[in-house]
Amino acid sequence: MSYPPQPIPDGYQQPYYQQPLEVPTAPPAAPKSVSAAVLMVYILAGLSLCSSLLGLSNVDFTQAESVGRFTSNISISVVGAGIAIAAAIFTSKGYNWARIVLIVLRSLSLAAALFGIVLGGIVMALIASIGSQTDASAQVGKAMGVVGLLLIPILLIVLASIALDITIIVLLARKSSSEFFEQSARWREYSTQGTLYGVPAPGQYPPNTPNLN
């Protein structure tokens, strides 16, 4: 005995596991914006280590305090570079939390670099002003010239870091990058749980629901 089809009430929607969903067939490839940002993070990590090593010329190995200060700076640089590289690796794999970590780190680095440039300029201006008002103005000017030559490599590294920080933040915030992280999250969900946006994907069934095919 068969029953005639029942009319579908207005506003009725099919069960969520029957609604068509776009199923990812493979993990998405990182766009150029993400790949470029990750590469720049690696470059920045190298620049950070180089900047710390430049301080080796100012280390007095006869004084434990000077050696300890240099060792601390190197340790901080190594740890910071390691965190940045780890975040970059996960970013290249499409993990959005890693992208957020990188954006925060680069924003903090950018703020610190800009603050350091401004503060350094103020200090140099004050020294020059004080030196010009004393009898030792010639010696002060000569010393500042030597310091300026020593600071040129560090200043170039800082300026390069600022440019890279800004570029990384912009690249990771682009629409193509956001779409990549969204697609990556969708792929991981589908490949590990068989769901999309928290619901069973086509060919899948809700938990505890028997396959009737």
C-alpha positions in Angstrom: 0.0 0.0 0.0 1.4 3.4 -1.0 0.5 6.8 0.2 0.2 9.9 -2.0 3.0 12.5 -1.6 2.3 15.0 1.1 2.4 18.7 0.3 5.5 20.6 1.5 4.6 23.3 4.0 5.6 26.8 3.2 9.0 27.8 4.7 10.0 24.2 5.1 13.7 23.4 4.5 15.4 20.1 3.8 17.3 18.6 6.7 20.8 20.1 6.9 22.5 16.9 5.8 20.6 17.0 2.5 21.5 20.5 1.6 24.1 20.8 -1.2 27.5 21.9 0.1 30.7 22.6 -1.8 33.0 19.8 -0.9 36.8 20.5 -1.0 38.6 17.9 -3.1 42.2 18.8 -2.0 43.9 21.1 0.4 44.1 24.7 -1.0 47.3 26.1 -2.3 48.7 29.2 -0.6 48.2 32.3 -2.7 51.2 34.5 -3.6 50.3 36.9 -0.9 50.7 34.3 1.9 53.8 32.7 0.3 55.5 36.1 0.0 54.6 37.1 3.6 56.1 33.8 4.9 59.3 34.3 3.0 59.6 37.8 4.4 59.2 36.4 7.9 62.2 34.1 7.3 64.2 37.1 6.0 63.2 39.2 9.1 64.3 36.4 11.4 67.7 36.4 9.7 68.0 40.2 9.9 67.1 40.0 13.6 70.0 37.6 14.3 72.4 39.7 12.2 71.4 42.8 14.0 72.2 41.1 17.3 75.5 39.8 16.1 76.5 43.3 15.1 76.6 44.1 18.8 79.5 41.7 19.2 81.9 44.5 18.4 80.8 46.4 21.5 81.3 43.4 23.8 84.1 43.7 26.4 84.9 40.1 27.1 86.9 41.0 30.2 83.6 42.1 31.9 81.0 39.6 32.8 78.3 42.2 32.7 79.0 43.1 29.1 79.2 39.4 28.0 76.0 38.7 29.9 74.1 41.5 28.2 75.2 40.3 24.8 74.3 36.7 25.6 70.8 37.9 26.7 70.3 39.9 23.5 71.3 36.9 21.4 69.0 34.6 23.3 66.1 36.9 22.9 66.7 37.2 19.2 67.0 33.4 18.8 63.7 32.8 20.7 61.9 35.6 18.8 63.1 34.3 15.5 62.1 30.7 16.4 58.6 31.8 17.4 58.2 33.8 14.1 59.5 30.9 12.0 57.1 28.5 13.7 54.2 30.8 13.2 55.2 31.3 9.5 55.3 27.5 9.0 51.7 27.1 10.3 50.6 30.2 8.4 51.8 28.6 5.2 49.7 25.6 6.0 46.6 27.7 6.4 46.2 28.0 10.2 44.4 31.3 10.9 45.7 31.5 14.5 49.2 31.5 13.2 48.4 34.4 10.8 47.0 36.4 13.8 50.2 35.6 15.8 52.3 36.9 12.9 50.3 40.1 12.5 50.5 40.8 16.2 54.3 40.1 16.3 55.0 42.3 13.2 52.8 45.1 14.6 54.7 45.0 17.9 58.0 44.9 16.1 57.0 47.8 13.9 55.9 49.9 16.9 59.2 49.1 18.7 61.3 50.0 15.6 59.6 53.3 15.1 59.9 54.2 18.8 63.6 53.3 18.7 64.2 55.6 15.8 62.4 58.5 17.3 64.1 58.0 20.7 67.5 57.6 19.1 67.1 60.8 17.2 66.1 62.7 20.3 69.1 61.3 22.2 71.6 62.2 19.4 70.1 65.7 19.1 70.5 66.2 22.9 74.1 65.1 22.9 74.9 67.3 19.9 73.2 70.3 21.7 75.0 69.7 24.9 78.4 69.2 23.2 78.0 72.5 21.2 77.7 74.4 24.5 80.9 73.0 26.1 84.6 73.3 25.4 84.7 69.7 24.2 82.5 70.3 21.2 85.1 69.0 18.8 85.6 65.8 20.7 81.9 65.3 21.0 81.4 65.9 17.3 84.2 63.4 16.4 82.7 60.8 18.8 79.3 61.2 17.3 80.7 60.8 13.8 82.3 57.4 14.8 79.1 56.3 16.5 77.1 57.3 13.4 79.3 55.2 11.2 78.8 52.2 13.5 75.1 52.7 13.6 74.6 52.9 9.8 74.4 49.0 9.3 72.0 48.8 12.2 69.9 51.6 10.9 69.7 50.0 7.5 68.6 46.8 9.0 65.9 48.6 11.1 64.6 50.4 8.0 64.5 47.2 6.1 62.7 45.5 9.0 60.1 48.3 9.1 59.4 48.0 5.4 59.1 44.2 5.7 56.8 44.4 8.7 54.4 46.7 6.9 54.4 44.5 3.8 53.8 41.3 5.8 50.8 42.9 7.6 49.3 44.1 4.4 49.8 40.8 2.6 48.3 38.7 5.4 45.3 41.0 5.6 44.5 40.8 1.9 41.2 39.2 0.7 43.1 36.4 -1.1 44.9 35.5 2.1 41.6 35.5 4.1 40.0 33.2 1.6 42.9 30.8 1.8 42.7 30.4 5.5 38.9 29.9 5.3 39.3 27.2 2.7 42.1 25.6 4.7 39.9 25.4 7.8 37.1 23.9 5.7 39.4 21.3 4.2 40.8 20.3 7.6 37.3 20.0 9.0 36.1 17.8 6.1 39.2 15.6 5.9 39.2 14.9 9.7 35.6 14.9 10.6 33.6 14.6 7.4 31.7 17.8 8.1 31.5 21.3 6.6 30.7 24.2 8.8 29.8 21.8 11.6 27.3 19.8 9.6 27.7 16.5 7.7 29.0 16.9 4.2 27.3 15.3 1.2 27.7 11.6 1.5 28.0 11.8 5.3 25.3 11.4 7.9 24.6 13.1 11.2 26.0 11.4 14.3 24.0 8.3 15.4 22.1 8.3 12.1 22.1 5.0 10.2 23.1 4.9 6.6 19.8 3.9 4.8 21.3 3.5 1.3 
